Each structure stands twice: as structure tokens, then as C-alpha cells.
Amino acid sequence: MCADVTAATGGPAEAGSSSLKARLRKAEAKKRRGAFMLTLPLLIFVTVMFLVPLVGMIWLSVANTTIPEYMPKTVSALSTWDGKELPPEKAYAAVAEDLQAAFKVRKFGVIAKNLNEQMPGTLGLINKTSFRTGRLKTAPANWKDELTKIDKKWGEMPIWTLLKRQSASWTPDYYLAAVDMERGPDGSIQAVPPYQRIYVKLFIRTAWMSTLITVLTLLLGYPLAYWISRMPDNKANLMMIAVLLPFWTSLLVRITSWIVLLQSHGVVNSILVGSGAVSDANRPQLINNELGTIIVMTQVLLPFMVLPLYSTMKSIPDSYMRAAISMGAHPWRAFWRVFAPLTVSGIGAGVLLVFILSIGYYITPELVGGQSGQFISNRIAYNVQQSLNWGLAAALGTILTAVTLILFLLYGMITGKGKVTIG
Amino acid sequence: MKPKKLPGYLSPAEHGWFYLFRFYGIVVLFFLVVPLLVIIPLSFNATPYFTFTKGMLELQPSAYSLQWYANFFTDPQWLLALKNSFIVAPVATLIATVLGTLAALGLTRPGMPFKTLITSLLVLPMIVPLIITATALFFYFSYLHIVDSYVGVIIAHAILGTPFVVITVTATLEGLSPQYYRAALSLGASPRTAFFKVVMPLVLPGIISGALFAFMTSFDEVVIVLFIAGPDQKTLPLQMWTNLRYTIDPTILAVASLILLLAVVLLGSLELFRRRSEKIRGVSG
């Protein structure tokens, strides 16, 4: 408004140009605000319903709320303890009072469970101590003697080291568990017993099987993409619809058809037996194992490989190869030295895309993978739904998310300017 | 397959390579498509198995039946799942389309601040693995007490659908010359009229294909539903999942065939929209 008035009254040239600048700036700012306001509703929606849950999951993977919440006095009493020898009487009193309070509201079981996860055998100690102290009518003169009388473990170091450790409001324990590590009785980090080591193996298997699937899709997809990219447009479009049809079909529909094909009395086995290639008794096991996961995921992810390869190859004119051949290169040599190097960005995009999608797959391994074809995501689901170890599930999930996002940044660099496209 | 004429200067070995190569391509295409087609004849199976019976191979009419289709349309569990899918998917699509289109309009305006950062944030739901989204939303919705509710499932599916709308509409808008809008303004249209009468019809194909992507995403999504839906909210994919895991019967083949048909119809209309949009913008070649 102000600017308008100055301009209209025709002030000195100097003032006029600066007011024009101000008006321009104002108009620019208004434009920016307008553009931002349009994205705001979605930004809020995605923040509240996606980013906040994601951050919540990361928080859950390090959060340690039980002891700080239910044993506040102990936490403050132990905050100054150096952990070298048994804590002072003040700490014993704090533990007793916390457990008495927890006993009153029947929450000592939560404390016992939390500590027992870290040090098996603590469940009984906490339950016993809660009952005995909770029933005391008057406080004894010396809590240290009283607690040691209830259980002599109170007179030893491990339980105090554990309480001190669990007093922190965050913990790396779930991440340790996610890489098959744990804390020993003295708090040092050590590997879990061999029979409990599953996660490192599962991470390696996820990476290895995803690599294999990626290589297979490349081997199948590259020639196909090349073939389609050299076709006339109308034919190529038809072919691309064939490639896209599975891409558009429900994942469960595709898995259903693979089960129909691969099960022990399925179509493939019937053909094999019918043609006499294998005997009826030795039907090969094609599903509910590693092989099943690999076959099905290769088919499911193949379109994601073909699409970027096709669009890269489409932009390479036929004349390049012809020029190389006309100058005496063998067709193979022309392909390797001229065509293939031009498709490297497409290969990079396809390989990363398939690998990223593959490491996060859950449904396919769950339905056709049996025991040996499971991925890390299946274990995340198991910890959320069955073993109810949410902290561990959150830690595994955070690791998987971090790996995915890093790979995706790489993908963005390859495909240019972090642009994401469909098809 | 009609033989394609090869240039005469090629050696026999090169001919061989050419045909071998083409054969390989056809095999890969088969690998992609044939597994899908197998389920269609099997869905007319008269016996409750997933295999071709002798009668089916001999094309005896008695070996075929429509019972699994009939079962789908009469079984209360499947009908509930069908109903839920047609409640959740359209509502989630609507939310995703409206919010996604608005955001795309903002993102393509000149002077949009933090464009790259905001775009990456908005497409994040498409990048993060589904199992992670499902886990995070499950924890969050438990905290908000909206696990086992339609609201939760619809919100989750809307979140999943928005990146598709943002990407397709942004792409359409970026391909649209700003001259159209300016021309309309110069001819005396108000910004509102210019937008709704000129810009909107031009980007509509983009919006519709984004909406179709969002719809298919919701219609096909099972991981999140598995985590946050109760038995009352089970959708078609969840019922298929249950069927595959526990009580396997050919009804699922009938459902799968119907979904396949739906996919073909949707893919066909998407292709039509793409062609139409190219024609309108005069880029068809």
C-alpha cells in the first residue's frame, strides 16, 4: 500500500527505484508464501502421520523408560554412585521405597520384567523384595541389612551395576541385540551365545539374496530392455504393457499364481513328472525355501529393472552401433565399447532400485520363503506381533531404514537431482 | 511370428545370434506374463485344488465350474473384505489426490522455497520399506488408540498414495507451458477462470493417473493392514493373505482373476489418459 502511494505521487528517482524494489520483493515474498501455502496441508499431513511415527520408532529403539519411570528415587540415589563398591545406605533405602510404592500400585512386575531381560534371575529377586518390603509396617533402622536379609544378592555388585545402567533414560541395548551382542553381568559388551545368534546371519542373508535377485533381474532384464528399445514405437508400447502388467497386478495375485505353479503338486512339477524328467517320488521342492523366494521376487521385481534400462536405451540412437560396425568393429565389440557404456546410468538406477526394494520385502518371503527364505523384515514383524519386543523391532527397523535411505541418496545421485519418477 | 527381414550382409553366425537373442527375450516375457495367466483357467476348476485335473486338460465341460466365483460373492468374509476395500481405497485416494495435487501446484510455482527438500520429504513414504511404515504406524497408532479402526487404515493408505499423486501431477505441470495460463489472462480471464477453464483440463489426465496409482496402492496393500487393522477392517488383500496362509481354497483364484481384470482395465485407461494428455499438449509423435 505504502509503496503504491510513493509511486503514484512520483517521489525522487532514487526513492522511486527503491520502492519499486520493495514492491518487487514484496510481490516475490507473496508468491513464495502462496506456493508454500499450497504444499502446507500435505506437509502437515505427512509430518504428523509419517515423520512423527518414524521418529517415534527411532526413539523407541533407544528409549529406556521403565526404571526412570517406576524407580525415580533409586535413579537419583545412584546418580552420584561411582559403581566401584557397594552403594551407600541411601541407595538401599531408595530401592526399598521405590519397590514399596510399586508394590502398592502393583507395578513391580514391570520393573522385574525389565531387569530380568537384562539379567536372567532378577525376576525372582525383585518380586520377592517387593512383597517383603511392601508388607513391612514400619521402616527398619537399616535398609541395607534388611534387603541383604531378604536376598543376599543385594549385598553383591551385579544387581547394582544393572540398576545403575538401567537408570539412564536411553539405552544402546536394542542395537546391541540387533547385532547379536549383549551386556555381560559386569556391563561389558559381549557376543550372545552361538545358538542365539540370528540377526547378523539374517542381515547377511537379506543382503546376499537381494544381491542375487538383483543380478538375476539384470541378466533377464537387460536383453529384454535392449530388444524392446530397438523395436518400432507401436510394437514397443505393446511390449511395455506386457512388462507393466505384472507391475500393476496385485502382489498377492502374483504370489498366488506362483504357489499354483511351484507347489509340489503344482503345474511345473506336474510337467516335469509328466514328461518323465523327474520321478513322481522325487518332486523337487521349488517353494517354501530360499529358491521360492528367489524365483518369485525375481519375477516381481523384474519390471523395476526393465523400466530404467528401457528408458536409457531408448535414448541411444541406432546409428552409434552402426557407425562403430561400419568402421570395422565386430558387433560384439561395438556393443561392449559403444552401447554398453552408454547404459551404465540405467544399470545403476535399475540395480539400486531393485536392491532397495528387495531388502525391504516382507510379504513374498513370508508366503513363499519357508524358513530358509526369510528376510530381516520378517523378523521385524515377528518382534512386533509375536515376541512383543518393540524396542528390538524398532532398532532393526531403524537400521533397515538407514540403509535404505543411504542407498536411495546414491540412487538420487545416479538418476540426477534426487528426482523420483514412476515408470 | 513373422520372420523379420535381416540385412543381407550379416553372417550366418550373426543370424543365429539374432534369433537366439529374440528367443531369450520371448522367454523372459513369458516368465513375466505367463504365471499370471495360469490362474485364470484354474479359477474355473470344479475341484477344490490348485492343479489342472485330467478333465480340464481334456476340456470336458463338467471339469469346469463357476463355484469359486459364486463362493466369492456369497461368502460373508470375502464380501466384508470387498466392502472394506471399496470403503478404504476411494476415501484414501480422495485425500491423497486433493492434498497431493495442491502440493504439486505449489511445488511447480516459480519461487517455491526449499523445493528439493520438501519434495524429498513428500515422497519419503514411497521410499521407506512398507514393513517400516507399518511398524512405525503401529506403534504410533497404538499410542493414539486408533489401531483397529477405519480412520487409521484410511490415514495410512492416504499417506502411501500421496507420493504417486505428487510425482505424476508435478510431472504434468512441469510439462505444461505457462503460456496457456498467461494467454488466458491476457484475453481477460480472471486467474480463477484461467485456472479452472484452461490449466485444470490440461492437468486432469495427470491428476487422474496419480489417483489411479494411489487407488491401486491402497487396493493392493497388505503389510500395513496386517499391522494396524482389526478383523472388522480387513481388506481384500488381507483376506487373500489369510486364505493363502491358513485355509487355502480356489476362491482366491477367482478373486485373483477378477483383480487381474481390474488391473487390465485400469492399465488400459491409464494408457488412454496418457495418450489423451499428450494429444492435448500436442507432444504426441
Chai-1 contact restraints between the chains, C-beta under 6 A:
chainA,res_idxA,chainB,res_idxB,connection_type,confidence,min_distance_angstrom,max_distance_angstrom,comment,restraint_id
A,K31,B,G111,contact,1.0,0.0,6.0,A-B,restraint_1
A,R32,B,G111,contact,1.0,0.0,6.0,A-B,restraint_2
A,R32,B,P113,contact,1.0,0.0,6.0,A-B,restraint_3
A,A35,B,G106,contact,1.0,0.0,6.0,A-B,restraint_4
A,A35,B,R109,contact,1.0,0.0,6.0,A-B,restraint_5
A,A35,B,G111,contact,1.0,0.0,6.0,A-B,restraint_6
A,A35,B,M112,contact,1.0,0.0,6.0,A-B,restraint_7
A,F36,B,P113,contact,1.0,0.0,6.0,A-B,restraint_8
A,L38,B,L102,contact,1.0,0.0,6.0,A-B,restraint_9
A,L38,B,L105,contact,1.0,0.0,6.0,A-B,restraint_10
A,L38,B,G106,contact,1.0,0.0,6.0,A-B,restraint_11
A,T39,B,A103,contact,1.0,0.0,6.0,A-B,restraint_12
A,T39,B,G106,contact,1.0,0.0,6.0,A-B,restraint_13
A,T39,B,I118,contact,1.0,0.0,6.0,A-B,restraint_14
A,P41,B,L99,contact,1.0,0.0,6.0,A-B,restraint_15
A,P41,B,L102,contact,1.0,0.0,6.0,A-B,restraint_16
A,L42,B,L99,contact,1.0,0.0,6.0,A-B,restraint_17
A,L42,B,A103,contact,1.0,0.0,6.0,A-B,restraint_18
A,F45,B,L99,contact,1.0,0.0,6.0,A-B,restraint_19
A,V46,B,L122,contact,1.0,0.0,6.0,A-B,restraint_20
A,M49,B,I155,contact,1.0,0.0,6.0,A-B,restraint_21
A,M49,B,I159,contact,1.0,0.0,6.0,A-B,restraint_22
A,F50,B,P125,contact,1.0,0.0,6.0,A-B,restraint_23
A,F50,B,I159,contact,1.0,0.0,6.0,A-B,restraint_24
A,P53,B,A136,contact,1.0,0.0,6.0,A-B,restraint_25
A,P53,B,L137,contact,1.0,0.0,6.0,A-B,restraint_26
A,P53,B,Y140,contact,1.0,0.0,6.0,A-B,restraint_27
A,L54,B,A136,contact,1.0,0.0,6.0,A-B,restraint_28
A,G56,B,F139,contact,1.0,0.0,6.0,A-B,restraint_29
A,G56,B,Y140,contact,1.0,0.0,6.0,A-B,restraint_30
A,M57,B,A136,contact,1.0,0.0,6.0,A-B,restraint_31
A,M57,B,F139,contact,1.0,0.0,6.0,A-B,restraint_32
A,L220,B,V28,contact,1.0,0.0,6.0,A-B,restraint_33
A,P223,B,Y24,contact,1.0,0.0,6.0,A-B,restraint_34
A,P223,B,G25,contact,1.0,0.0,6.0,A-B,restraint_35
A,L224,B,G25,contact,1.0,0.0,6.0,A-B,restraint_36
A,L224,B,V28,contact,1.0,0.0,6.0,A-B,restraint_37
A,W227,B,G25,contact,1.0,0.0,6.0,A-B,restraint_38
A,A242,B,L29,contact,1.0,0.0,6.0,A-B,restraint_39
A,A242,B,V33,contact,1.0,0.0,6.0,A-B,restraint_40
A,P246,B,L32,contact,1.0,0.0,6.0,A-B,restraint_41
A,W248,B,A263,contact,1.0,0.0,6.0,A-B,restraint_42
A,W248,B,L267,contact,1.0,0.0,6.0,A-B,restraint_43
A,T249,B,L36,contact,1.0,0.0,6.0,A-B,restraint_44
A,T249,B,L260,contact,1.0,0.0,6.0,A-B,restraint_45
A,T249,B,A263,contact,1.0,0.0,6.0,A-B,restraint_46
A,S250,B,D220,contact,1.0,0.0,6.0,A-B,restraint_47
A,S250,B,I259,contact,1.0,0.0,6.0,A-B,restraint_48
A,L252,B,P237,contact,1.0,0.0,6.0,A-B,restraint_49
A,L252,B,M240,contact,1.0,0.0,6.0,A-B,restraint_50
A,V253,B,A256,contact,1.0,0.0,6.0,A-B,restraint_51
A,V253,B,I259,contact,1.0,0.0,6.0,A-B,restraint_52
A,V253,B,L260,contact,1.0,0.0,6.0,A-B,restraint_53
A,T256,B,I252,contact,1.0,0.0,6.0,A-B,restraint_54
A,T256,B,A256,contact,1.0,0.0,6.0,A-B,restraint_55
A,S257,B,P35,contact,1.0,0.0,6.0,A-B,restraint_56
A,S257,B,L36,contact,1.0,0.0,6.0,A-B,restraint_57
A,S257,B,V38,contact,1.0,0.0,6.0,A-B,restraint_58
A,S257,B,I39,contact,1.0,0.0,6.0,A-B,restraint_59
A,W258,B,P35,contact,1.0,0.0,6.0,A-B,restraint_60
A,V260,B,V38,contact,1.0,0.0,6.0,A-B,restraint_61
A,V260,B,F50,contact,1.0,0.0,6.0,A-B,restraint_62
A,L261,B,P35,contact,1.0,0.0,6.0,A-B,restraint_63
A,H265,B,T51,contact,1.0,0.0,6.0,A-B,restraint_64
A,G360,B,P129,contact,1.0,0.0,6.0,A-B,restraint_65
A,Y362,B,I131,contact,1.0,0.0,6.0,A-B,restraint_66
A,Y362,B,V223,contact,1.0,0.0,6.0,A-B,restraint_67
A,L367,B,L244,contact,1.0,0.0,6.0,A-B,restraint_68
A,S377,B,I131,contact,1.0,0.0,6.0,A-B,restraint_69
A,I380,B,I131,contact,1.0,0.0,6.0,A-B,restraint_70
A,V384,B,T135,contact,1.0,0.0,6.0,A-B,restraint_71
A,A393,B,T135,contact,1.0,0.0,6.0,A-B,restraint_72
A,G397,B,I132,contact,1.0,0.0,6.0,A-B,restraint_73
A,G397,B,T135,contact,1.0,0.0,6.0,A-B,restraint_74
A,T401,B,V128,contact,1.0,0.0,6.0,A-B,restraint_75
A,T401,B,I132,contact,1.0,0.0,6.0,A-B,restraint_76
A,T404,B,P129,contact,1.0,0.0,6.0,A-B,restraint_77
A,F408,B,I127,contact,1.0,0.0,6.0,A-B,restraint_78
A,V420,B,V123,contact,1.0,0.0,6.0,A-B,restraint_79
A,I422,B,I167,contact,1.0,0.0,6.0,A-B,restraint_80
